[in-house]
Structures are given as structure tokens and as C-alpha cells.
Amino acid sequence: MTAMKRLVTLFAMACLFLALPARAQSILRDAETEALLNDMSRPLVEKAGLDPRNFQVVLINDPSINAFVAGGQAVYIHTGLLDKAESANEVQGVIAHEIGHIIGGHVPLRDRGSGPATGISILSLVLGIAAMAAGAGEAGAGILAAGQQAAMGSYLAFSRTQESSADAAGARLLRDSNITGKGFLSFFKKLQNTEYRLAIPQENSYNRTHPLSGERIANLTADVEASPAFSRPLNADLERRFKLVQAKLRGYVNDPQDTLRAYPTSNTSEIADYARAYAWHKSGYPDQARDATMALVRAEPNNPYFLELEGQILLESGKPRDAIAPLRRAVQLTNGQPLIATTLGHALIATEDKEQLDEAERVLRAAVNRDRENPFAWFQLGTVYERKGDRARTALATAERALMMGEPGLAMASGQTALGLLPQGSGEWLRAQDIVMVAQNALSEQRGRRRN
């Protein structure tokens, strides 16, 4: 590893620790969902002049309808937004808006204007100050006390300007990508309906971070409808995949009874089977979950995500040997997708057969090489090394996982153990050294914050 590469690595690791508070919001990792969001975003990212390899859409497990950026080239989307969206095209409109924030440099600007930012959100409909506009006059008056009204008004005007700029950029990106903006408009109409339900006054947007949704719709409609792409039909493949992902997320995140009411057994579509399979699995009905899953696999035997679900259900039902075949096939069909490969590695380890450890090591090493930010993969890889009696690499894998989970004390201790056992100057030894340095800095910062 060259000195420059090590410098870049150290910087990235330091940024990881800085980002951990946002990550604590419970990030959901799912291969199918990430593939869909990447495919939906790619044309927009390319038209924005960004490199798709450096861009990602991160899914946050939160039922509120929200999306935001918080620095870098990442868009954060709440599961609640995917749940309530009517189409993939609506989500594309949200992503286009958020990319507008990225290319407009709005997060750094917001940092300078208001101190540490928690992210710019498309659906932060009202700031604390809007309590006054919503009728809580006493609370609003408190916020505006001590002569701060003018300053706050300036800040909110700045925020609304950024939101309007991101709206315009989003419309432009959709047009340039030859994607209809119908979903963009329909999503803002959803926001407007939310404002009506919350009885948010519609005559004045002064005390708000965002323009009124009615204003946004009025400002965007002419541009969106003038686009040659406006009359284009929706992408049928993306829309089908979106409905499957939406059903999966509902089955996984929502209360199982709510999912089963939304997708009753009288609905025999693959989308309903997908939702019910996750709901039944989540609520402890493995036979029903497996029946629904096998119906999906019979209909589409080469769908890697149906095979992944089959393997997951078998593994979590105590049948790891049976889970290996569908998971191996899913890994093959996705060209080694790291999240699915991690589940395969877990199944191989769970057989408690020493003959499976070599394959588990190969699978998991390939997974972390392609996706280093997967703490579960590092945990499983550490388990392989532990069972093989490789103390050095067990310690290094533990340090990697601890670094990612925001546990600098464990990261430093495990990294130091690895340094004492690995060949000095080797690539793994240098990696352990980097982890120790970043963990030491994180611990120093923690001590400084406690003193303050």
C-alpha cells in the first residue's frame, strides 16, 4: 500500500467515525433494495456529473416519510417514504431533488450558516419555529424571543431558497435523463395533502424551512410538463421491481398483522406472496413462510432474491445445510453480491462442519473485499478464523467490526493484538496499524467531549 493510499484510507476511516451518529439511526441493508435504488438513481447521477461508484442511496429504518442528504454523495431515504410512494417514479423524483442538494453544495453552505447540520430534508415540513404557524403561539413566541426573529427569518429564507434550487435541479435532471416528472409532481401533492391533514396554514411560508407544497407544485408544473419526457410511460421493469421491494419491506418492517391485512391470502400475486413470506417468517410461522417462498421460486427459479429468501428462511429455521444450495445459486446469479455472500458464509459456518470452513473463508473474504462496511460479514469472518485457530486474523476482523460499530476501545485493543501477531510490514499489519491510529484519535475526542 503506497503512502498516498494509506493516507486516503486513514481519512476515510476517520470520516466513518464522524458519520456514526447518523448510522445509529438503524440502516437497513438489503441486496435487492440497494440494486433497485442504484438502478433508479444511475441515470440521474450520471446527468448530474457524479460518478455512480461514489454515490449511494442509504435506507433508514424509520416509518416517517422523509429523505435527506448529510454531506458527501449519499442520499438517505426512510422506509416510510418507500412504503407510501405510489411508484418508483415518485421515488426517482425525490432522489433527483436530493441530488440537487448535493450538486448545489447545500450541506456545506448550511453548515456555515447555522452551525453543525443534521441534514437537509425534503420533508422537514416545519422547523420548531413553525409551532407558531400551526397554532402553538406560546412555543413559537419563545423561539422568536430576545430579538432573534430577524435572524431566524433570514435563515429560513436561505433554507427555502436551497429547497427551491434543489426542486429546479431535480426537474432538470429528470428531463435530461429522459424520465417523466409526473411522479415528482404527484409526490409533492402527497406533501400538500399531509399539510392539509396537519392543518398547516397555507397562506404564508415565512416561518418554514421549505416552501409550501402548493408553491412548489406551482413553480415546478410548467417546467416538468414542458419536458419532452413528460409523456413517456413509466419504466415497467423498475415499477415491477419497486412493487416487489415495497412488499418485502412492508413484510419485514411493518407489524405482521398489518401486512397480512394488506396482502390477504385471497391475493395470489407474487407481490402478495413476497410480503406474506416475510410477515409469516417474522411472526414465527416457518411452514407458511416457506410455502409462500417456494411458490415464488417455482414461478421464477432464477430470481436470486427469491432464492436468497428461501436460504434465509431455511437457515433461520435451523436447517443451514439445506440453505446452502439456494444461497450458492443466489450468489452465482448476482455475481457474488456481498450481502447474499455473507448469508451463505453464515450458513456454511452454522453447519458446524470443519470441512465447510475453507469455503466460508473464501466467500466471506470476497464479500468484505467488495463491501468493507458490513459488520456482520466481519463478525462471521472472525468466527471462521477463530475456529481455525488463527488468533491474528480473528483479532483483525474483530477490530474491523468494532471500528464500524463505533466501539473505538475494542477496535484499538483488537488492533493492537493483531499488530503483535501479524508479520510486521505486511498489508494486514498496516491495516491493523491504521485501525489503532483512528481508534486512538476517536478515544481522545471522546475524552475531550466528556471534559467539556
C-alpha positions in Angstrom: 0.0 0.0 0.0 1.5 3.3 -1.0 1.7 6.3 1.4 -1.0 8.1 -0.6 -3.3 5.1 -0.4 -2.8 4.8 3.3 -3.5 8.5 3.7 -6.8 8.1 1.8 -7.6 5.0 3.9 -7.0 6.9 7.2 -9.1 9.8 6.1 -11.9 7.5 5.1 -11.8 5.7 8.4 -11.8 9.0 10.3 -14.9 10.1 8.3 -16.5 6.8 9.2 -16.3 7.6 12.9 -17.7 11.1 12.3 -20.6 9.6 10.4 -21.5 7.1 13.1 -24.3 9.2 14.8 -26.2 9.2 11.5 -25.6 5.5 11.1 -27.0 4.9 14.5 -30.5 5.6 13.1 -30.7 1.9 12.0 -29.5 1.5 8.5 -31.2 -1.4 6.6 -29.0 -3.3 4.2 -30.8 -5.4 1.5 -29.2 -6.6 -1.7 -32.4 -6.3 -3.8 -33.4 -2.9 -2.5 -29.9 -1.5 -3.0 -29.7 -2.8 -6.6 -33.1 -1.2 -7.4 -32.2 2.1 -5.8 -28.9 2.1 -7.7 -30.6 1.4 -11.0 -33.2 4.0 -10.4 -30.5 6.6 -9.5 -27.9 5.9 -12.1 -29.2 8.0 -15.0 -29.8 10.9 -12.6 -26.3 10.6 -11.1 -24.6 10.5 -14.5 -26.5 13.5 -15.7 -25.5 15.4 -12.5 -21.9 14.8 -13.5 -21.3 12.5 -10.5 -19.5 9.1 -10.5 -22.0 6.3 -9.8 -19.2 4.4 -8.0 -19.0 7.2 -5.4 -22.8 7.6 -5.0 -25.1 5.6 -2.8 -28.7 5.6 -1.6 -28.9 4.5 2.1 -32.1 3.1 3.5 -33.0 4.2 7.1 -35.5 2.1 9.1 -37.9 4.9 10.0 -41.6 5.0 9.3 -41.8 8.7 8.6 -41.9 9.9 5.0 -38.5 11.5 4.6 -35.3 11.8 2.6 -32.2 13.9 3.2 -28.6 14.5 2.4 -26.0 15.0 5.1 -22.8 15.6 3.2 -20.8 13.5 0.7 -22.5 11.8 -2.2 -25.2 9.8 -0.3 -29.0 10.2 -0.2 -30.7 8.8 2.8 -34.3 7.5 2.4 -36.6 6.4 5.1 -38.5 3.2 4.7 -41.7 5.2 5.3 -41.2 7.0 2.1 -40.9 3.7 0.1 -44.0 2.4 1.9 -46.1 5.4 1.0 -44.8 6.0 -2.6 -47.2 5.0 -5.4 -44.4 4.3 -7.9 -40.7 4.0 -8.5 -41.0 7.2 -10.5 -42.1 9.1 -7.3 -39.0 7.9 -5.5 -36.9 8.9 -8.5 -38.3 12.4 -8.2 -37.2 12.5 -4.5 -33.8 11.2 -5.4 -33.4 13.8 -8.1 -34.3 16.6 -5.6 -31.7 15.3 -3.1 -29.1 15.1 -5.8 -29.9 18.7 -6.5 -28.8 19.4 -2.9 -25.6 17.6 -3.5 -24.6 19.3 -6.7 -25.7 22.6 -5.2 -23.3 22.2 -2.3 -26.1 22.9 0.1 -24.9 20.9 3.1 -21.6 22.8 3.4 -23.4 26.1 2.9 -25.9 25.2 5.6 -23.1 24.3 8.0 -21.6 27.7 7.6 -24.9 29.4 8.1 -26.3 27.6 11.1 -23.6 25.5 12.8 -23.5 21.7 12.7 -26.1 20.4 10.3 -28.2 17.3 10.8 -29.0 17.0 7.1 -31.2 18.8 4.6 -34.5 17.1 4.4 -37.2 17.1 1.7 -39.9 16.6 4.2 -39.0 18.7 7.2 -42.2 20.5 6.7 -41.9 22.8 9.6 -39.0 23.9 11.8 -39.6 24.2 15.6 -40.5 27.8 14.8 -43.4 26.7 12.8 -45.2 25.8 16.0 -46.4 29.4 15.9 -47.8 29.0 12.4 -49.6 25.8 13.5 -51.3 27.5 16.4 -48.9 26.9 19.3 -48.3 30.6 19.7 -46.6 30.4 23.1 -44.0 28.0 21.9 -43.4 30.0 18.7 -43.1 33.2 20.6 -40.5 31.6 22.8 -38.4 30.7 19.8 -38.7 34.2 18.5 -37.8 35.8 21.8 -34.8 38.0 22.5 -34.7 39.8 19.2 -33.9 36.6 17.1 -36.8 36.8 14.8 -35.0 38.7 12.1 -32.0 36.3 12.2 -34.3 33.2 12.1 -36.3 34.7 9.3 -33.1 35.1 7.3 -32.0 31.6 8.0 -35.4 30.2 6.9 -35.4 32.2 3.8 -31.9 30.8 3.0 -33.3 27.3 3.6 -36.3 27.9 1.3 -34.0 29.2 -1.4 -32.0 26.0 -1.2 -35.1 23.8 -1.4 -36.4 25.7 -4.4 -33.0 25.4 -6.1 -33.0 21.6 -5.4 -36.5 21.4 -6.9 -35.4 23.1 -10.1 -32.3 20.9 -10.3 -34.3 17.8 -9.8 -36.7 18.7 -12.6 -33.7 19.4 -14.9 -32.1 16.1 -14.0 -35.3 14.2 -14.7 -35.7 15.9 -18.1 -32.0 15.4 -19.1 -32.3 11.7 -18.1 -35.5 11.3 -20.3 -37.5 10.3 -17.2 -41.0 11.7 -16.7 -41.5 14.1 -13.9 -45.1 13.0 -13.2 -44.0 11.3 -10.1 -42.2 14.4 -8.9 -45.4 16.4 -9.1 -47.6 13.6 -7.6 -45.2 13.3 -4.6 -45.4 17.0 -3.8 -49.2 16.6 -3.9 -48.8 14.0 -1.2 -46.9 16.5 0.8 -49.7 19.1 0.3 -52.3 16.6 1.5 -50.1 16.0 4.6 -50.1 19.7 5.2 -53.9 19.8 4.9 -54.3 17.0 7.4 -51.9 18.7 9.8 -53.8 22.0 9.4 -50.6 23.8 8.5 -51.6 27.3 7.3 -51.2 27.7 3.5 -51.1 31.5 3.2 -47.5 32.2 4.4 -44.3 30.2 4.2 -42.2 32.7 6.1 -41.8 30.6 9.2 -40.8 27.4 7.4 -37.6 25.7 6.2 -39.4 24.6 3.0 -41.7 26.4 0.6 -45.3 25.5 0.8 -46.0 22.4 -1.2 -48.6 24.3 -3.2 -46.0 26.9 -4.1 -43.6 24.1 -5.1 -46.2 22.4 -7.3 -47.0 25.8 -9.0 -43.3 26.5 -9.6 -42.5 23.1 -10.9 -45.5 22.2 -13.0 -44.6 24.3 -16.1 -41.1 23.1 -16.3 -42.0 19.4 -15.7 -44.9 19.4 -18.2 -42.7 21.2 -20.8 -40.2 18.3 -20.7 -40.2 16.0 -23.8 -40.1 13.1 -21.3 -43.3 14.1 -19.5 -45.5 11.9 -21.6 -43.1 8.9 -21.5 -44.5 5.8 -19.9 -43.1 4.6 -16.7 -40.3 2.1 -16.8 -42.2 -1.2 -16.5 -39.2 -3.2 -15.2 -38.4 -0.6 -12.5 -42.0 -0.3 -11.5 -42.4 -4.1 -11.1 -39.2 -4.4 -9.1 -40.3 -1.5 -6.9 -43.6 -3.2 -6.0 -41.7 -6.3 -5.0 -39.2 -4.3 -2.9 -42.1 -2.4 -1.3 -43.9 -5.6 -0.4 -40.7 -7.1 1.0 -40.1 -4.0 3.2 -43.6 -4.0 4.4 -43.4 -7.6 5.3 -40.0 -7.1 7.1 -40.6 -3.7 8.8 -44.3 -3.4 9.5 -46.4 -5.3 12.1 -47.1 -8.8 10.5 -50.8 -8.4 11.1 -50.9 -5.2 9.2 -49.0 -6.8 6.4 -51.4 -9.8 6.3 -54.4 -7.5 6.2 -52.9 -5.5 3.3 -52.0 -8.7 1.4 -54.7 -11.3 2.3 -54.3 -14.9 1.2 -57.0 -14.3 -1.4 -54.4 -12.2 -3.2 -52.3 -14.8 -5.1 -49.9 -12.4 -6.8 -46.2 -12.8 -6.5 -46.1 -9.4 -4.8 -48.6 -10.6 -2.1 -46.7 -13.9 -1.7 -43.5 -11.9 -1.2 -45.0 -9.7 1.5 -46.7 -12.6 3.3 -43.5 -14.7 3.2 -41.6 -12.1 5.2 -44.6 -11.4 7.5 -45.0 -15.1 8.3 -41.3 -15.6 8.8 -41.1 -12.6 11.1 -44.1 -13.8 13.2 -42.8 -17.3 13.6 -44.8 -19.4 11.1 -41.9 -21.1 9.1 -44.2 -23.5 7.2 -46.4 -20.8 5.8 -43.3 -18.6 5.1 -41.6 -21.5 3.2 -44.8 -22.3 1.2 -45.1 -18.7 0.0 -41.4 -18.6 -0.8 -41.4 -21.9 -2.7 -44.3 -20.6 -4.8 -42.1 -17.7 -5.7 -39.1 -19.9 -6.5 -41.2 -22.2 -8.7 -42.5 -19.3 -10.7 -39.0 -17.7 -11.1 -36.3 -20.3 -10.3 -33.6 -17.9 -11.4 -34.7 -15.0 -9.3 -31.7 -14.6 -6.9 -33.7 -12.7 -4.3 -36.4 -15.4 -4.1 -33.6 -17.9 -3.7 -31.9 -15.7 -1.0 -35.2 -15.6 0.9 -35.5 -19.4 0.6 -32.0 -19.8 2.0 -32.6 -17.2 4.8 -35.8 -19.0 6.0 -34.1 -22.4 6.0 -31.0 -21.0 7.8 -33.1 -19.2 10.5 -35.3 -22.3 10.9 -32.3 -24.3 12.0 -31.6 -26.0 8.6 -28.2 -24.5 7.5 -27.3 -27.4 5.3 -30.5 -27.1 3.3 -29.9 -23.3 3.0 -26.5 -23.7 1.3 -27.8 -24.7 -2.2 -30.2 -21.8 -2.8 -27.8 -19.3 -1.3 -24.9 -20.6 -3.5 -27.2 -20.2 -6.5 -28.2 -16.7 -5.5 -24.6 -15.7 -5.1 -23.8 -17.0 -8.6 -26.7 -15.2 -10.2 -25.7 -11.9 -8.6 -22.0 -12.2 -9.4 -21.0 -12.6 -5.8 -23.3 -9.9 -4.3 -21.6 -9.3 -0.9 -24.7 -9.2 1.3 -26.0 -12.5 -0.1 -22.5 -14.0 0.1 -22.4 -13.1 3.8 -25.6 -15.1 4.4 -24.0 -18.0 2.5 -20.9 -17.7 4.7 -23.1 -17.7 7.8 -24.9 -20.9 6.6 -21.6 -22.7 6.0 -20.4 -21.8 9.5 -23.7 -22.8 11.1 -23.4 -26.4 9.8 -20.5 -26.7 12.4 -18.7 -28.8 9.8 -15.0 -28.1 9.7 -15.0 -29.1 6.1 -17.1 -26.1 5.2 -14.7 -23.5 6.8 -12.4 -23.1 3.8 -15.4 -22.2 1.5 -16.8 -20.0 4.2 -13.5 -18.1 4.4 -13.3 -17.7 0.6 -16.9 -16.4 0.4 -16.6 -14.0 3.3 -13.2 -12.6 2.3 -14.6 -11.9 -1.2 -17.6 -10.2 0.5 -15.6 -7.9 2.7 -13.2 -7.1 -0.2 -16.2 -5.8 -2.2 -18.1 -4.2 0.7 -16.0 -3.4 3.8 -18.8 -1.6 5.6 -20.6 -4.8 6.6 -20.0 -5.5 10.3 -21.9 -8.9 10.2 -19.6 -10.1 7.5 -16.5 -9.2 9.6 -18.1 -11.0 12.6 -18.6 -14.1 10.5 -15.1 -13.9 9.1 -13.7 -13.6 12.6 -15.7 -16.7 13.6 -14.1 -18.6 10.8 -10.6 -17.5 11.9 -11.4 -18.3 15.5 -12.5 -21.9 14.6 -9.3 -22.3 12.5 -7.2 -21.1 15.5 -5.9 -18.0 13.6 -5.7 -15.6 16.5 -4.1 -12.8 14.5 -6.8 -12.6 11.9 -9.5 -13.1 14.4 -8.3 -10.0 16.2 -8.0 -8.1 12.9 -11.6 -9.0 11.9 -12.8 -8.0 15.4 -11.1 -4.7 15.1 -12.7 -4.0 11.7 -16.1 -4.8 13.0 -15.6 -2.7 16.2 -14.4 0.3 14.1 -17.5 0.2 12.1 -19.8 -0.2 15.1 -18.4 2.9 16.8 -16.5 0.9 19.5 -13.1 2.5 19.5 -11.9 0.9 22.7 -12.5 -2.6 21.3 -11.1 -1.6 17.9 -7.9 -0.3 19.5 -7.4 -3.4 21.7 -8.1 -5.9 19.0 -5.9 -3.9 16.5 -3.0 -3.9 19.0 -3.4 -7.7 19.4 -3.3 -8.1 15.6 -0.2 -5.9 15.4 1.6 -8.2 17.8 0.7 -11.4 15.9 0.8 -10.4 12.2 4.1 -10.2 10.1 5.4 -6.7 10.6 5.1 -4.6 7.4 2.5 -6.9 5.8 -0.6 -5.5 4.3 -2.7 -6.8 7.2 -0.3 -5.4 9.7 -0.5 -2.0 8.1 -4.3 -2.2 8.2 -4.2 -3.0 11.9 -1.9 -0.1 12.5 -4.3 2.2 10.7 -7.2 1.0 12.8 -5.3 1.6 16.0 -4.4 5.1 15.0 -8.0 6.0 14.1 -9.4 4.4 17.2 -6.9 6.3 19.4 -8.0 9.6 17.8 -11.7 8.6 18.4 -11.0 7.8 22.1 -9.1 11.1 22.5 -12.1 13.0 21.1 -14.5 11.2 23.4 -12.4 12.1 26.4 -12.3 15.7 25.3 -16.1 15.8 24.9 -16.6 14.4 28.4 -14.3 17.0 29.9 -16.2 19.7 28.1 
